[in-house]
């Protein structure tokens, strides 16, 4: 009769946690009219609640911060940060500990470990800590592979690993339209939509022109000698909201004299977009080179930007 041997317990324990910013505590306020039966009871309870904002108790957002309860969403262009800890749960000294962290994407495998050198020994109840960072540059499934190898006091070499799978989503939807003017100027209209579930502060949206063009942004006006954005004082973009940006590209002087060359140019430039989300978490994306269709007529030409990451 064949008996399966019991699974050997490892002397080391591996813990992996994603590092993210906390969120503001939210609650659902319960209110009523003063003439209703509860009277001022609900309002008094909210005033006594330490999680509410003094003077603005009916707001859903409070003054306290809460730690993330799940892995959450990761978006293209953001930085993925993770805390890796290996703890010696045993009562013996462990030697030659090597901790390796790799990120597997659909196209490549990246080594994220700060050091690939083994730790000589790890005493009981001690740990090895590491923090890894990676700017996410691909959409789709990502797998964080954490591997640990070590040697016991008896000289036995041990090895184990854990897998952590997560999805990377697209944060923005970008559509572009080109308008060709009689003067060989090209007007670019970029429509940027926030397709995440949280507000987004648009820190910068600029167009980096190709070598043949100079660019002028048409997203601000001069009021009383001061440059004021056409978007007003609110620089944030709510979920599923869209904002339009306009740019004018003019041929450089050395190319403007060569009308035949300019009319055949299809590569215009690329958009550089920087935003911030929850408590200042930063993200950045660049489109691939935007291309217009060469047309004999001066009608509007439409194209769509395709994402790339800088």
Residue frames relative to the residue before (quaternion, step in Angstrom):
aa qw qx qy qz dx dy dz
X 1.0000 0.0000 0.0000 0.0000 0.00 0.00 0.00
X 0.2819 -0.7824 0.5386 0.1348 3.55 -0.76 1.09
X 0.1103 -0.7956 0.5951 0.0268 3.54 -0.81 1.04
X 0.4026 -0.7075 0.5262 0.2460 3.58 -0.89 0.99
X 0.4327 -0.6984 0.4957 0.2816 3.61 -0.77 0.94
X 0.5601 -0.6102 0.4284 0.3611 3.59 -1.05 0.66
X 0.5455 -0.6237 0.4565 0.3241 3.54 -1.13 0.75
X 0.4088 -0.7384 0.4878 0.2229 3.54 -0.78 1.08
X 0.3842 -0.7153 0.5395 0.2228 3.55 -0.93 0.94
X 0.3872 -0.7162 0.5327 0.2312 3.53 -1.00 0.83
X 0.5086 -0.6592 0.4719 0.2899 3.54 -1.17 0.66
X 0.7339 0.3702 -0.2018 0.5327 3.56 1.22 -0.51
X 0.2199 -0.7547 0.6057 0.1230 3.55 -1.19 0.67
X 0.2189 -0.7847 0.5727 0.0916 3.55 -0.95 0.96
X 0.0196 -0.7768 0.6294 -0.0088 3.55 -0.93 0.97
X 0.0606 -0.7861 0.6151 -0.0031 3.55 -0.96 0.97
X 0.0185 0.7994 -0.5979 0.0556 3.57 -0.80 1.05
X 0.3975 -0.6912 0.5478 0.2534 3.54 -1.02 0.80
X 0.2989 -0.7504 0.5661 0.1647 3.56 -0.98 0.91
X 0.1327 0.7780 -0.6006 0.1279 3.56 -0.61 1.16
X 0.5893 -0.5539 0.4424 0.3876 3.54 -1.28 0.29
X 0.4994 -0.6299 0.4876 0.3409 3.62 -1.09 0.58
X 0.3550 -0.7137 0.5591 0.2281 3.56 -1.30 0.20
X 0.5699 -0.5787 0.4530 0.3676 3.54 -1.24 0.41
X 0.5031 -0.6521 0.4806 0.3012 3.56 -0.99 0.87
X 0.1320 -0.7913 0.5940 0.0594 3.57 -0.95 0.89
X 0.0149 -0.7733 0.6336 0.0186 3.53 -1.16 0.66
X 0.4283 -0.6806 0.5310 0.2670 3.57 -1.25 0.36
X 0.2843 -0.7878 0.5183 0.1728 3.61 -0.35 1.17
X 0.1887 -0.7512 0.6239 0.1041 3.55 -1.09 0.80
X 0.0288 0.8169 -0.5709 0.0762 3.57 -0.52 1.19
X 0.0518 -0.7725 0.6309 0.0509 3.53 -1.33 0.22
X 0.6123 -0.5345 0.4249 0.3986 3.55 -1.28 0.22
X 0.6150 -0.5763 0.3913 0.3695 3.55 -1.16 0.62
X 0.6910 0.4835 -0.2787 0.4595 3.60 1.10 -0.67
X 0.5080 0.6363 -0.4348 0.3847 3.60 1.26 -0.10
X 0.7262 -0.4757 0.2916 0.4017 3.54 -1.30 0.43
X 0.6917 0.4640 -0.3217 0.4503 3.68 0.81 -0.78
X 0.3033 -0.7759 0.5050 0.2257 3.59 1.19 -0.41
X 0.7946 -0.2642 0.2275 0.4970 3.56 -0.83 -1.02
X 0.3378 0.7873 -0.4695 0.2134 3.59 1.30 0.15
X 0.6872 0.4830 -0.2955 0.4552 3.59 0.80 -0.99
X 0.6571 0.5127 -0.3142 0.4546 3.58 0.93 -0.87
X 0.6517 0.5140 -0.3172 0.4588 3.57 1.00 -0.79
X 0.6330 0.5288 -0.3281 0.4605 3.58 1.03 -0.79
X 0.6656 0.4890 -0.3079 0.4723 3.58 1.00 -0.79
X 0.6311 0.5252 -0.3383 0.4599 3.60 1.05 -0.68
X 0.6925 0.4672 -0.2689 0.4795 3.58 1.11 -0.68
X 0.5501 0.6199 -0.3931 0.3983 3.58 1.26 -0.30
X 0.3916 -0.7552 0.4700 0.2356 3.64 -0.57 1.07
X 0.6407 0.5504 -0.3326 0.4195 3.60 1.18 -0.38
X 0.6233 0.5476 -0.3495 0.4354 3.62 1.21 -0.24
X 0.5131 -0.6284 0.4931 0.3142 3.54 -1.31 0.37
X 0.4740 -0.6835 0.4761 0.2855 3.57 -0.78 1.01
X 0.8087 0.2180 -0.1929 0.5111 3.55 -0.81 1.06
X 0.7655 0.2040 -0.1373 0.5945 3.60 1.26 -0.19
X 0.0710 0.8661 -0.4900 0.0679 3.53 0.93 1.00
X 0.6710 0.5163 -0.3159 0.4282 3.61 1.09 -0.58
X 0.4815 0.6360 -0.4564 0.3940 3.60 1.24 0.04
X 0.4981 -0.6662 0.4656 0.3020 3.57 -1.05 0.75
X 0.6780 0.4721 -0.2924 0.4815 3.60 1.11 -0.62
X 0.2157 -0.7881 0.5663 0.1081 3.55 -0.97 0.89
X 0.6377 -0.5375 0.3999 0.3802 3.56 -1.32 -0.17
X 0.6327 0.5450 -0.3331 0.4379 3.59 1.20 -0.30
X 0.3484 -0.7163 0.5686 0.2055 3.53 -1.27 0.52
X 0.1709 -0.7709 0.6056 0.0982 3.56 -1.12 0.68
X 0.4433 -0.6784 0.5203 0.2694 3.55 -1.09 0.74
X 0.5961 -0.5775 0.4058 0.3828 3.62 -1.08 0.62
X 0.3142 -0.7680 0.5354 0.1575 3.56 -0.98 0.91
X 0.7757 0.1640 -0.1238 0.5967 3.59 1.25 -0.14
X 0.7364 -0.4361 0.2873 0.4301 3.54 -1.32 0.09
X 0.2953 -0.7862 0.4945 0.2239 3.59 1.09 -0.69
X 0.5909 -0.5761 0.4404 0.3534 3.53 -1.36 -0.07
X 0.1565 -0.7425 0.6423 0.1079 3.54 -1.20 0.64
X 0.1727 -0.8104 0.5567 0.0590 3.54 -0.83 1.02
X 0.6354 -0.5381 0.4124 0.3697 3.51 -1.23 0.65
X 0.7716 0.3258 -0.2547 0.4834 3.57 -0.88 0.95
X 0.6174 0.5263 -0.3506 0.4678 3.59 1.24 -0.26
X 0.4561 -0.6609 0.5199 0.2914 3.57 -1.33 0.20
X 0.2592 -0.7553 0.5871 0.1326 3.55 -0.77 1.11
X 0.0222 -0.7976 0.6020 -0.0297 3.57 -0.74 1.10
X 0.0023 0.8088 -0.5864 0.0449 3.55 -0.95 0.87
X 0.2985 -0.7310 0.5927 0.1587 3.53 -1.17 0.78
X 0.0875 -0.7975 0.5969 0.0016 3.58 -0.75 1.11
X 0.0072 0.8059 -0.5895 0.0549 3.56 -0.77 1.07
X 0.1069 -0.7618 0.6375 0.0420 3.56 -0.97 0.97
X 0.0875 -0.8243 0.5591 -0.0146 3.57 -0.55 1.23
X 0.3649 -0.7137 0.5562 0.2195 3.56 -1.02 0.84
X 0.1661 -0.8257 0.5365 0.0529 3.58 -0.26 1.30
X 0.6182 0.5788 -0.3400 0.4088 3.58 1.22 -0.28
X 0.5000 -0.6325 0.4975 0.3202 3.55 -1.39 -0.08
X 0.6495 0.4797 -0.3282 0.4902 3.56 1.20 0.45
X 0.5477 -0.6105 0.4634 0.3355 3.55 -1.24 0.48
X 0.1959 -0.7715 0.5987 0.0893 3.56 -0.91 0.97
X 0.2115 -0.8105 0.5403 0.0808 3.57 -0.93 0.90
X 0.8501 0.2057 -0.1501 0.4610 3.51 -1.44 0.35
X 0.1859 0.8015 -0.5411 0.1739 3.57 0.75 1.07
X 0.0228 -0.7869 0.6162 -0.0235 3.55 -0.81 1.05
X 0.0852 -0.7873 0.6106 0.0052 3.56 -0.73 1.14
X 0.0141 -0.8103 0.5841 -0.0451 3.54 -0.71 1.10
X 0.0951 -0.7876 0.6082 0.0261 3.57 -0.96 0.95
X 0.0161 -0.7892 0.6128 -0.0371 3.56 -0.73 1.14
X 0.2268 -0.7467 0.6080 0.1458 3.54 -1.20 0.61
X 0.1666 -0.7978 0.5772 0.0517 3.53 -0.61 1.21
X 0.0670 -0.7771 0.6255 0.0201 3.58 -0.79 1.07
X 0.7129 -0.4420 0.3136 0.4452 3.56 -1.26 -0.09
X 0.7841 0.3328 -0.1673 0.4964 3.60 1.16 -0.45
X 0.8249 0.0741 -0.0089 0.5603 3.62 1.13 -0.43
X 0.2954 -0.7103 0.6070 0.1994 3.52 -1.40 0.22
X 0.1306 -0.8248 0.5501 0.0082 3.57 -0.61 1.20
X 0.3272 -0.7187 0.5794 0.2018 3.56 -1.04 0.82
X 0.1450 -0.8296 0.5378 0.0395 3.59 -0.56 1.18
X 0.4600 0.7025 -0.4456 0.3104 3.61 1.22 -0.12
X 0.4788 -0.6744 0.4849 0.2844 3.55 -0.98 0.88
X 0.7949 0.0543 -0.0129 0.6041 3.58 1.10 -0.70
X 0.2687 -0.7676 0.5640 0.1434 3.55 -1.05 0.83
X 0.4897 0.6537 -0.4312 0.3832 3.57 1.27 0.31
X 0.4625 -0.6863 0.4924 0.2695 3.57 -1.05 0.80
X 0.4220 -0.6623 0.5596 0.2650 3.55 -1.22 0.65
X 0.5320 -0.6815 0.3981 0.3067 3.57 -0.75 1.07
X 0.7945 -0.1616 0.1238 0.5722 3.61 0.84 -0.91
X 0.1720 -0.7567 0.6241 0.0914 3.53 -1.29 0.50
X 0.3095 -0.7802 0.5218 0.1524 3.55 -0.54 1.22
X 0.6720 -0.4940 0.3510 0.4255 3.60 -1.21 0.37
X 0.8442 0.1486 -0.1603 0.4895 3.54 -1.12 0.88
X 0.5572 0.5489 -0.4194 0.4608 3.59 1.19 0.53
X 0.2015 -0.8013 0.5555 0.0933 3.56 -1.19 0.39
X 0.3091 -0.6896 0.6214 0.2067 3.51 -1.40 0.33
X 0.0882 -0.8174 0.5692 0.0037 3.58 -0.65 1.13
X 0.0382 0.7771 -0.6269 0.0405 3.52 -1.16 0.70
X 0.1697 -0.7536 0.6264 0.1043 3.56 -1.18 0.66
X 0.1258 -0.8020 0.5828 0.0376 3.56 -0.77 1.06
X 0.1274 -0.7726 0.6193 0.0572 3.54 -1.19 0.67
X 0.0713 0.7890 -0.6078 0.0544 3.55 -1.08 0.72
X 0.3312 -0.7206 0.5755 0.1997 3.56 -0.87 0.99
X 0.3624 -0.7663 0.4938 0.1940 3.55 -0.52 1.22
X 0.0584 -0.8388 0.5406 -0.0294 3.57 -0.67 1.15
X 0.7332 0.3404 -0.2268 0.5433 3.59 1.26 0.11
X 0.3801 -0.6888 0.5690 0.2395 3.54 -1.20 0.64
X 0.6502 0.5359 -0.3852 0.3763 3.56 -1.16 0.60
X 0.7697 -0.3680 0.2745 0.4436 3.52 -1.34 -0.36
X 0.0516 -0.7638 0.6434 0.0092 3.55 -1.00 0.96
X 0.1247 -0.7822 0.6076 0.0585 3.58 -1.06 0.77
X 0.2193 -0.7522 0.6109 0.1141 3.55 -0.77 1.11
X 0.1161 -0.8020 0.5858 0.0140 3.57 -0.60 1.21
X 0.0517 -0.7970 0.6017 -0.0132 3.58 -0.57 1.20
X 0.0446 -0.8127 0.5802 -0.0300 3.57 -0.60 1.17
X 0.0975 -0.7878 0.6080 0.0146 3.56 -1.03 0.92
X 0.0098 0.7741 -0.6328 0.0142 3.56 -0.91 0.95
X 0.0707 0.7945 -0.5966 0.0883 3.57 -1.07 0.75
X 0.3383 -0.7164 0.5734 0.2085 3.55 -1.36 0.18
X 0.3849 -0.7291 0.5209 0.2212 3.58 -0.86 0.98
X 0.6910 -0.4594 0.3478 0.4364 3.57 -1.32 0.11
X 0.6765 0.4938 -0.2906 0.4627 3.55 1.14 -0.61
X 0.5867 -0.6089 0.3606 0.3938 3.59 1.28 0.06
X 0.4991 0.6537 -0.4345 0.3671 3.61 1.24 0.09
X 0.3181 -0.7462 0.5571 0.1781 3.56 -0.88 0.99
X 0.1015 -0.8039 0.5860 0.0029 3.56 -0.82 1.09
X 0.0291 -0.7952 0.6050 -0.0268 3.54 -1.19 0.64
X 0.1658 0.7554 -0.6291 0.0777 3.57 -1.10 0.74
X 0.0899 -0.7919 0.6016 0.0541 3.55 -1.26 0.36
X 0.2056 -0.7594 0.6069 0.1131 3.52 -1.31 0.47
X 0.2687 -0.7623 0.5751 0.1266 3.53 -1.21 0.70
X 0.0610 -0.7782 0.6249 0.0107 3.55 -1.05 0.86
X 0.1373 -0.8249 0.5476 0.0284 3.55 -0.44 1.27
X 0.0970 0.7802 -0.6155 0.0561 3.57 -1.06 0.77
X 0.4136 -0.7044 0.5318 0.2234 3.53 -1.29 0.49
X 0.2264 -0.7375 0.6200 0.1427 3.55 -1.11 0.74
X 0.1828 -0.8158 0.5467 0.0464 3.55 -0.68 1.17
X 0.5137 -0.6179 0.4969 0.3276 3.54 -1.30 0.37
X 0.3128 -0.7948 0.4874 0.1812 3.64 -0.65 1.02
X 0.8058 0.2107 -0.0689 0.5491 3.57 1.06 -0.74
X 0.2077 -0.7229 0.6400 0.1572 3.51 -1.28 0.54
X 0.0740 -0.8240 0.5615 -0.0137 3.57 -0.59 1.16
X 0.0223 -0.7699 0.6377 -0.0113 3.54 -0.93 1.02
X 0.1376 -0.8057 0.5735 0.0543 3.56 -0.98 0.82
X 0.1075 -0.7565 0.6417 0.0667 3.53 -1.26 0.62
X 0.1957 -0.7728 0.5949 0.1026 3.55 -1.02 0.84
X 0.0934 -0.7627 0.6386 0.0414 3.53 -1.14 0.81
X 0.2144 -0.7921 0.5635 0.0959 3.58 -0.62 1.16
X 0.2361 -0.7852 0.5608 0.1151 3.58 -0.73 1.10
X 0.6510 -0.5262 0.3819 0.3917 3.57 -1.30 0.39
X 0.6846 0.4984 -0.2736 0.4562 3.58 1.16 -0.63
X 0.5390 -0.6300 0.3711 0.4182 3.59 1.33 0.23
X 0.4406 0.6431 -0.4861 0.3949 3.57 1.23 0.35
X 0.2009 -0.7598 0.6079 0.1128 3.55 -1.18 0.64
X 0.1749 -0.7709 0.6059 0.0899 3.56 -0.83 1.03
X 0.1436 -0.7902 0.5938 0.0485 3.54 -0.86 1.05
X 0.1079 -0.7602 0.6388 0.0493 3.55 -0.89 1.01
X 0.0803 -0.8004 0.5941 0.0069 3.58 -0.68 1.14
X 0.1464 -0.7751 0.6119 0.0582 3.56 -0.79 1.08
X 0.0685 -0.8110 0.5807 -0.0214 3.56 -0.55 1.22
X 0.0856 -0.8097 0.5806 -0.0012 3.57 -0.68 1.15
X 0.3590 -0.7084 0.5724 0.2040 3.55 -1.00 0.92
X 0.0479 -0.8269 0.5603 -0.0050 3.61 -0.39 1.19
X 0.4571 0.6288 -0.4837 0.4023 3.58 1.18 0.59
X 0.5566 -0.6198 0.4440 0.3300 3.58 -1.30 -0.01
X 0.7156 0.3847 -0.2513 0.5260 3.61 1.22 0.18
X 0.6139 -0.5475 0.4025 0.4016 3.61 -1.17 0.46
X 0.1910 -0.7833 0.5880 0.0644 3.51 -1.19 0.67
X 0.2710 -0.7508 0.5819 0.1557 3.58 -0.80 1.02
X 0.2574 -0.7822 0.5517 0.1326 3.56 -0.57 1.19
X 0.2109 -0.8213 0.5227 0.0879 3.55 -0.18 1.31
X 0.7994 -0.1071 0.0990 0.5828 3.58 0.95 -0.85
X 0.0357 0.7405 -0.6710 0.0147 3.53 -1.10 0.84
X 0.1291 0.8084 -0.5564 0.1423 3.58 -0.28 1.23
X 0.3428 -0.7131 0.5762 0.2048 3.52 -1.30 0.46
X 0.1867 -0.7596 0.6155 0.0960 3.56 -0.80 1.07
X 0.2630 -0.8210 0.4835 0.1516 3.61 -0.18 1.25
X 0.5690 -0.5575 0.4671 0.3837 3.53 -1.29 0.29
X 0.7374 -0.4693 0.2697 0.4040 3.55 -1.29 0.31
X 0.6911 0.5029 -0.2849 0.4340 3.63 1.11 -0.51
X 0.7480 0.3976 -0.2007 0.4921 3.60 1.21 -0.26
X 0.2420 -0.6667 0.6744 0.2050 3.46 -1.47 0.36
X 0.2374 -0.7936 0.5481 0.1163 3.57 -1.04 0.72
X 0.1097 -0.7532 0.6452 0.0671 3.53 -1.21 0.70
X 0.3348 -0.7407 0.5481 0.1972 3.57 -0.80 1.03
X 0.1797 -0.7917 0.5796 0.0703 3.57 -0.95 0.94
X 0.4634 0.7001 -0.4157 0.3498 3.55 1.09 0.76
X 0.7152 0.3393 -0.2545 0.5555 3.57 1.21 0.46
X 0.2146 -0.7577 0.6046 0.1200 3.56 -1.26 0.48
X 0.4426 -0.6797 0.5220 0.2640 3.54 -1.26 0.50
X 0.0308 0.7913 -0.6068 0.0685 3.55 -0.60 1.18
X 0.8400 -0.1040 0.0173 0.5322 3.55 -0.59 1.24
X 0.7238 -0.4566 0.2385 0.4591 3.54 0.96 0.91
X 0.6629 0.4677 -0.3001 0.5018 3.56 1.28 0.13
X 0.4099 -0.7122 0.5208 0.2315 3.56 -0.97 0.91
X 0.0305 -0.8121 0.5809 -0.0474 3.56 -0.57 1.22
X 0.4608 -0.6925 0.4832 0.2733 3.58 -0.88 0.93
X 0.5104 -0.6615 0.4621 0.2972 3.56 -1.08 0.71
X 0.6252 0.5534 -0.3353 0.4364 3.59 1.25 -0.22
X 0.5186 -0.6534 0.4146 0.3637 3.59 1.25 0.03
X 0.7494 -0.4078 0.2896 0.4338 3.53 -1.31 -0.30
X 0.6487 0.5116 -0.3245 0.4606 3.60 1.20 -0.36
X 0.1221 -0.8246 0.5517 0.0284 3.54 -0.39 1.25
X 0.5996 0.5750 -0.3726 0.4135 3.60 1.23 0.04
X 0.3024 -0.7386 0.5857 0.1411 3.51 -1.28 0.59
X 0.3456 -0.7564 0.5210 0.1924 3.56 -0.60 1.16
X 0.6635 -0.4952 0.3599 0.4301 3.64 -1.19 0.38
X 0.8469 0.1206 -0.1663 0.4905 3.54 -0.98 1.05
X 0.4933 0.6269 -0.4511 0.4002 3.61 1.23 0.20
X 0.2417 -0.7666 0.5836 0.1153 3.55 -1.24 0.62
X 0.0956 -0.7767 0.6205 0.0511 3.55 -1.06 0.76
X 0.2782 -0.7702 0.5578 0.1353 3.55 -1.05 0.87
X 0.1127 -0.7721 0.6244 0.0357 3.54 -0.99 0.96
X 0.1633 -0.7993 0.5761 0.0509 3.56 -1.00 0.88
X 0.0225 -0.7907 0.6110 -0.0307 3.56 -0.99 0.94
X 0.2162 -0.7515 0.6099 0.1282 3.53 -1.21 0.64
X 0.1389 -0.7901 0.5949 0.0515 3.56 -0.74 1.09
X 0.0905 -0.7941 0.6009 0.0127 3.55 -0.79 1.10
X 0.5063 -0.6494 0.4609 0.3308 3.61 -0.92 0.83
X 0.4961 -0.6307 0.5016 0.3232 3.57 -1.06 0.72
X 0.6799 -0.5410 0.3121 0.3842 3.54 -1.15 0.71
X 0.6891 0.4986 -0.2954 0.4351 3.57 0.92 -0.88
X 0.7107 0.4061 -0.2554 0.5145 3.58 1.24 -0.40
X 0.5543 0.6342 -0.3937 0.3682 3.60 1.17 -0.49
X 0.6479 0.5263 -0.3190 0.4488 3.57 1.11 -0.65
X 0.6903 0.4130 -0.2686 0.5299 3.59 1.24 -0.33
X 0.1732 -0.8491 0.4923 0.0818 3.53 0.42 1.30
X 0.6436 0.5467 -0.3383 0.4152 3.58 0.96 -0.78
X 0.6502 0.5134 -0.3171 0.4616 3.57 1.05 -0.76
X 0.6668 0.5183 -0.3013 0.4427 3.57 0.89 -0.97
X 0.6637 0.5147 -0.3199 0.4384 3.58 0.92 -0.85
X 0.7128 0.4497 -0.2635 0.4693 3.58 1.14 -0.51
X 0.4952 0.6630 -0.4305 0.3603 3.59 1.27 -0.06
X 0.1580 -0.8027 0.5705 0.0721 3.58 -0.82 0.98
X 0.6708 0.4769 -0.3000 0.4823 3.61 1.08 -0.68
X 0.1919 -0.8211 0.5343 0.0585 3.58 -0.59 1.19
X 0.6613 -0.4306 0.3419 0.5102 3.59 0.89 -0.92
X 0.3693 -0.7165 0.5360 0.2510 3.56 -1.23 -0.35
X 0.4562 -0.6801 0.5128 0.2575 3.53 -1.20 0.66
X 0.1619 -0.7526 0.6331 0.0815 3.54 -1.08 0.85
X 0.0306 -0.8270 0.5585 -0.0565 3.58 -0.47 1.24
X 0.0254 -0.7808 0.6237 -0.0252 3.56 -0.87 1.05
X 0.0358 0.8062 -0.5876 0.0588 3.58 -0.86 0.95
X 0.2201 -0.7367 0.6183 0.1629 3.53 -1.37 0.20
X 0.1793 -0.7776 0.5951 0.0950 3.55 -1.10 0.76
X 0.8746 -0.0256 0.0212 0.4836 3.55 -1.06 -0.83
X 0.8548 -0.1084 0.0227 0.5070 3.57 -0.68 1.20
X 0.7514 -0.4573 0.2125 0.4256 3.55 0.94 0.92
X 0.3575 0.7174 -0.5263 0.2838 3.63 1.14 0.33
X 0.2778 -0.8186 0.4945 0.0906 3.54 -0.67 1.19
X 0.0290 -0.7750 0.6310 0.0188 3.52 -1.18 0.69
X 0.0448 -0.8039 0.5931 0.0058 3.56 -1.11 0.63
X 0.0274 0.7863 -0.6153 0.0478 3.54 -1.02 0.90
X 0.1446 -0.7375 0.6475 0.1266 3.50 -1.30 0.47
X 0.4247 -0.6564 0.5465 0.3003 3.53 -1.10 0.65
X 0.5397 -0.5348 0.4996 0.4160 3.52 -1.27 0.14
X 0.7148 -0.4320 0.2976 0.4625 3.60 -1.22 0.14
X 0.3401 -0.7381 0.5507 0.1906 3.56 -0.78 1.08
X 0.0986 -0.8088 0.5795 0.0165 3.55 -0.90 0.95
X 0.2444 -0.7458 0.6023 0.1457 3.52 -1.02 0.85
X 0.4543 -0.6436 0.5367 0.3024 3.51 -1.26 0.44
X 0.3966 -0.7091 0.5290 0.2450 3.58 -0.84 0.97
X 0.0250 -0.8065 0.5894 -0.0398 3.54 -0.73 1.14
X 0.4756 -0.6634 0.4977 0.2933 3.55 -1.04 0.73
X 0.6936 0.4141 -0.2611 0.5285 3.54 1.18 -0.54
X 0.4904 -0.6701 0.4811 0.2813 3.53 -1.29 0.39
X 0.3229 0.7496 -0.5140 0.2638 3.55 1.02 0.71
X 0.6243 -0.5317 0.4107 0.3986 3.54 -1.29 0.32
X 0.1647 -0.7680 0.6142 0.0760 3.51 -1.04 0.81
X 0.1884 -0.8050 0.5568 0.0795 3.58 -0.81 0.99
X 0.0613 0.7680 -0.6364 0.0366 3.53 -1.10 0.75
X 0.3318 -0.7372 0.5559 0.1936 3.55 -1.28 0.26
X 0.4345 -0.7103 0.4992 0.2397 3.53 -0.92 0.96
X 0.2146 -0.7542 0.6078 0.1252 3.56 -1.12 0.74
X 0.4896 -0.7149 0.4178 0.2732 3.56 -0.84 1.01
X 0.0507 0.7160 -0.6962 0.0049 3.44 -1.31 0.70
X 0.3097 -0.7501 0.5529 0.1891 3.59 -1.18 0.33
X 0.4161 -0.7140 0.5092 0.2404 3.50 -0.96 0.91
